[in-house]
Amino acid sequence: MPKINDLDLENWKDLSEITTDSLWIIDKRYNENGHKNGFWGNFVPQIPYQFIQRYTKVGDLVLDPFSGGGTTLIEARRLGRDALGFEINAQTCQVTQQILNDAEKFLKDNVTAKAYLTCGDSTSLDYNKELQKIGKKKAQLVILHPPYWDIIKFGQEENNLSNAETLGAFLEKFQVIVKKSVDVLEKGRYLAIVIADKYKNSELIPLGFYTMQVAQREKLKLKSIIVKNFDTTKGKQNQQALWRYRALANGLYLFKHEYIFLLKK
Ligand SMILES: C[S@@+](CC[C@H](N)C(=O)[O-])C[C@H]1O[C@@H](n2cnc3c(N)ncnc32)[C@H](O)[C@@H]1O
């Protein structure tokens, strides 16, 4: 099997920072080297860090079709991998471009990797063209962190997945993006989906397992299901007591975890 990372397995006992367990408890966001915590709905840089280290080499391309605040892009470039992100919301895209520019000063001298951001709709962009524009043919890792359907409204755009009117419409749009991503993913490489479930009318909607199945339909092989702890979002911090009351009153449990599905082409 060709090697797809730069880890030195001869000295595998020294790789203590690389996680191999399926339960991830991350208590603090890594907020250094250009990472900022201003984007509501971001994930922690430790997520892309783990996958970039295990599934890519220096010089490879990491694709993130839901780039939001740019966490994946900053982390990939910091680790010497090129990164390409797509973001549908023009304002988010503009702010993230500035964050990427600002983060450049944290790069080590020997890093030549670049982070590219295209402002556009991932359901309609031509991924091959976008890769061509930056001199690439294939991506070596795809990270998908879609809206958790309508939990957070990320913009007004019709094709913003957070505006999907039904679960079916959300999954249809997600499938288009998975398909396009798989098309440019190099064979033998990995795609990760980061997502949580949600409640609607007091019923649990298992978005995680639905999106996992969408990806499996694209002939990807499921390799791992990771459960990661999940902190109260900024929006819900002030309402913790109310949520606890609702949970007690409705016989529900409050979400403290999200899923990461890891699949291989
Ligand atoms: C959960 S956030 C991603 C956060 C990101 N991982 C971070 O750490 O900042 C999802 C993002 O996907 C964007 N998005 C939703 N639908 C999209 C689409 N069709 N094309 C491109 N971006 C989309 C949203 O506007 C939002 O910024």
PDBQT file of the ligand as one rigid body, heavy atoms in Angstrom, charges set to zero:
ROOT
HETATM    1  C1  LIG A 301     -20.708  24.301  10.004  1.00  0.00    +0.000 C 
HETATM    2  S1  LIG A 301     -20.107  25.610   9.028  1.00  0.00    +0.000 S 
HETATM    3  C2  LIG A 301     -18.417  25.171   8.717  1.00  0.00    +0.000 C 
HETATM    4  C3  LIG A 301     -17.491  25.714   9.781  1.00  0.00    +0.000 C 
HETATM    5  C4  LIG A 301     -16.029  25.452   9.537  1.00  0.00    +0.000 C 
HETATM    6  N1  LIG A 301     -15.679  24.035   9.634  1.00  0.00    +0.000 N 
HETATM    7  C5  LIG A 301     -15.195  26.229  10.535  1.00  0.00    +0.000 C 
HETATM    8  O1  LIG A 301     -14.501  25.634  11.395  1.00  0.00    +0.000 OA
HETATM    9  O2  LIG A 301     -15.270  27.462  10.510  1.00  0.00    +0.000 OA
HETATM   10  C6  LIG A 301     -20.881  25.334   7.476  1.00  0.00    +0.000 C 
HETATM   11  C7  LIG A 301     -20.597  26.387   6.420  1.00  0.00    +0.000 C 
HETATM   12  O3  LIG A 301     -21.043  25.899   5.147  1.00  0.00    +0.000 OA
HETATM   13  C8  LIG A 301     -21.565  26.970   4.405  1.00  0.00    +0.000 C 
HETATM   14  N2  LIG A 301     -22.449  26.415   3.352  1.00  0.00    +0.000 N 
HETATM   15  C9  LIG A 301     -23.706  25.957   3.464  1.00  0.00    +0.000 A 
HETATM   16  N3  LIG A 301     -24.199  25.556   2.273  1.00  0.00    +0.000 NA
HETATM   17  C10 LIG A 301     -23.202  25.749   1.377  1.00  0.00    +0.000 A 
HETATM   18  C11 LIG A 301     -23.082  25.540  -0.023  1.00  0.00    +0.000 A 
HETATM   19  N4  LIG A 301     -24.096  25.063  -0.755  1.00  0.00    +0.000 N 
HETATM   20  N5  LIG A 301     -21.898  25.843  -0.624  1.00  0.00    +0.000 NA
HETATM   21  C12 LIG A 301     -20.866  26.352   0.090  1.00  0.00    +0.000 A 
HETATM   22  N6  LIG A 301     -20.923  26.600   1.423  1.00  0.00    +0.000 NA
HETATM   23  C13 LIG A 301     -22.079  26.293   2.065  1.00  0.00    +0.000 A 
HETATM   24  C14 LIG A 301     -22.281  27.813   5.438  1.00  0.00    +0.000 C 
HETATM   25  O4  LIG A 301     -22.504  29.136   4.960  1.00  0.00    +0.000 OA
HETATM   26  C15 LIG A 301     -21.299  27.741   6.624  1.00  0.00    +0.000 C 
HETATM   27  O5  LIG A 301     -20.384  28.784   6.580  1.00  0.00    +0.000 OA
ENDROOT
TORSDOF 0
